[in-house]
Amino acid sequence: MRTAHFSFGLLAIMATAASAQPVTSWPDTYLGRVEALAVMEGLNARLLASRSATATLEGWCSEHGMAEVPRLTATLLRGVEKPASQETRQRLQAGPETPLKYRRVRLACGDHVLSEADNWYVPERLTPEMNRLLETTDTPFGRAVQALGTTRQTLGADRLWQPLPPGWDQAPPAASVCGDLAIPDRLFSHRAVLFTAERVPFSEVVETYGSAILDFYRAARPADPACGAAPPSRP
């Protein structure tokens, strides 16, 4: 029994130590760039196949140990307005007289802001409680409307950063810079229309995913021979 208590205690200590490990930077090497691209494309594919970006990001946060409590939180940016385009109104089947609401939020897991979302929605197609949550709280949109049996149709997916240069697959690997990879704030974005279970459109969203999706602990890779040292770590 004493051995079992010791084992559980040791596991708890190891788990705490692992969660406290610093994020390992992405080295500016050919391998580092390939790995960053693979991670981005993996999450991108999961998001495109998912009914809920909120649920997918929470799963990502949990799998990568990015927060003690892997639950997505939204920070509502108040006082921001962006009128819906005519194309958005057409996709939502909302005439000129139909009221639309606009909502902009930052979605974070722990200290990691994973995405920003611009959302135009038709309040009359939601329940009063859903509208209350969206107007007065920081509840993520996907969580607030999940009772509608939401499905989504992707209109576009744009890569905003390409870790590898054009023609990389037909050229010899570029020389390593031997520093940290400079990762921009915005990596890729999606535009989608959300539908109720009855296939009634009620929202159009533009989600922009940021560099924080790469902020997780990675085991140190072998040193690049051209650099002569293991990849540095950042706090």
Protein Blocks (a to p, Z undefined) as FASTA:
>chain_A
ZZmmmmmmmmmmmmmmmmmpccdddddbfklmmmmmmmmmmmmmmmmmpmblklmmmmmm
mmnopafblcddddddehiacdddfklmmmnopafklccddddddddehjbcfbdcdddd
dfklpcfklmmmmmmmccdfklmmmmnopacddfbdcdfbdfbaghklmcccdddehiac
dddfblbdcddddddfkopafbdcdddddfklmmccdddddddfklopacdddZZ
